Amino acid sequence: MASQRVSEACGLIDEALQYESSWQRADEHRARFGEGVEYYGSSVGAIRATLRDTLRRYPELSHDELTTLSSQLWSAPVYERRLAAVILLQTRLEVLVASDLTRLEGFVRASVPVEIADALAHDVIRPLVRSLGPRDRTRADAVVARWSRSEYPVLRRAADVVNSDS
């Protein structure tokens, strides 16, 4: 039942984002962010409205369902879907826990374009880490410290964002 709800929610989000698409905006995104993912051409406003409507339709989504939904959105290499995953997590930041850093690290590693990783680090990971209690914060700080020594530039960049004061 829960996985059916998550799949339905993901399908509704994807359908709405495609409906709200614009080939002109898709071309603008491609020119700005480059290749590596597909672009529907949906506006940020359309993404936010779609998520707001979806969360109203499925208000009872649990932590596991929300993180699974974010993973399903992320699984397709489409800019707007990945941005929707970031905004979804940002919107429901209060349900995230320290162990979610594993999933978020996977998202950062798979971030194309890098601006998606920046948004994820700034709007989700940094506030999550800062909201943790002392025990979980120590673990999270160790994860972020590992990122800062990573061979992956995108992880080092995310660590810099998490550790920044701004």
C-alpha positions in Angstrom: 0.0 0.0 0.0 2.7 2.5 1.0 4.9 1.7 -2.0 1.8 2.1 -4.2 1.2 5.5 -2.8 4.8 6.5 -3.4 4.7 5.3 -7.0 1.4 7.1 -7.6 2.8 10.3 -6.1 5.9 10.0 -8.3 3.8 9.4 -11.4 1.6 12.4 -10.6 4.6 14.7 -10.1 6.3 13.5 -13.3 3.1 13.9 -15.3 2.5 17.4 -14.0 6.1 18.5 -14.6 5.9 17.3 -18.2 2.5 19.0 -18.6 4.0 22.3 -17.3 7.0 22.0 -19.7 8.2 24.4 -22.2 10.7 23.6 -25.0 12.0 27.1 -24.8 12.8 26.8 -21.1 14.2 23.3 -21.6 16.6 24.8 -24.2 17.5 27.7 -21.8 18.2 25.1 -19.0 20.3 23.0 -21.4 22.3 26.1 -22.4 22.8 27.2 -18.8 23.5 23.8 -17.1 24.8 21.7 -20.0 24.2 18.1 -21.1 24.1 15.0 -18.9 20.4 15.1 -18.0 17.2 15.7 -19.8 15.2 18.9 -19.3 11.4 19.1 -19.3 11.5 22.9 -19.2 9.2 23.3 -16.1 9.5 26.4 -14.0 10.6 26.3 -10.3 7.1 27.7 -9.5 5.5 24.8 -11.3 7.7 22.3 -9.5 6.8 23.9 -6.1 3.1 24.0 -6.9 3.2 20.4 -8.1 4.8 19.3 -4.9 2.4 21.3 -2.8 -0.5 19.7 -4.5 1.0 16.2 -4.2 1.7 16.6 -0.5 -1.9 17.8 0.0 -3.1 14.7 -1.8 -0.8 12.5 0.3 -0.4 14.2 3.6 0.3 11.0 5.5 3.5 10.1 3.8 6.0 8.8 6.4 9.7 9.4 6.6 10.4 6.3 4.6 7.8 7.1 2.0 9.2 10.7 1.6 12.7 9.5 1.2 11.7 6.7 -1.2 9.7 9.3 -3.2 12.8 11.5 -3.4 14.8 8.5 -4.6 12.2 7.7 -7.2 12.2 11.3 -8.5 16.0 11.2 -8.5 16.2 7.9 -10.4 15.4 9.5 -13.7 18.1 11.7 -15.1 15.8 14.7 -15.6 16.7 18.1 -14.1 13.2 19.0 -13.0 12.6 15.7 -11.3 15.9 16.0 -9.4 15.1 19.6 -8.4 11.7 18.3 -7.2 13.5 15.8 -5.0 15.6 18.6 -3.5 12.6 20.8 -2.9 10.6 17.9 -1.5 13.3 17.2 1.1 13.7 20.9 1.8 10.0 21.1 2.4 10.0 18.2 4.8 13.4 18.7 6.4 11.9 18.1 9.9 11.4 14.4 9.2 15.0 13.7 8.0 17.5 12.0 10.3 21.2 11.5 10.3 21.1 8.2 8.5 19.6 10.0 5.5 23.1 11.4 4.8 23.8 8.1 3.1 21.0 8.6 0.6 21.9 12.3 0.2 25.6 11.4 -0.5 24.4 9.2 -3.3 22.4 12.1 -4.7 25.3 14.4 -4.5 27.6 11.9 -6.3 25.0 11.6 -9.1 24.4 15.3 -9.4 24.3 16.5 -12.9 24.3 19.5 -13.2 26.5 20.4 -10.2 24.0 23.2 -9.4 21.6 20.4 -8.2 24.3 19.3 -5.7 24.7 22.9 -4.6 21.0 23.2 -3.9 21.0 19.9 -2.1 23.9 20.8 0.1 22.7 24.3 0.9 19.0 23.7 1.3 18.9 20.2 2.7 22.2 18.8 4.0 23.5 21.9 5.8 20.2 22.5 7.7 19.9 18.8 8.4 23.3 18.6 9.9 22.8 21.7 11.9 19.5 20.5 13.3 21.0 17.2 14.7 21.5 16.5 18.4 25.1 16.2 19.7 25.4 12.4 19.2 24.1 12.4 15.6 25.9 15.7 14.9 29.2 14.1 15.7 28.5 11.3 13.2 27.3 13.7 10.6 30.4 15.9 11.0 32.5 12.8 10.4 30.6 12.1 7.2 31.0 15.6 6.0 34.7 15.5 6.9 35.1 12.4 4.8 33.4 14.2 1.9 35.9 17.1 2.2 38.7 14.6 1.5 36.9 12.8 -1.3 38.3 12.2 -4.7 35.0 13.5 -6.0 35.0 17.3 -6.5 31.2 17.4 -6.1 31.4 15.9 -2.6 34.2 18.3 -1.6 32.1 21.1 -2.9 29.1 19.9 -0.9 31.3 19.6 2.3 32.4 23.2 1.8 28.8 24.4 1.6 27.8 22.4 4.7 30.7 23.8 6.6 30.2 27.4 5.5 28.8 30.1 7.7 26.6 31.7 5.0 
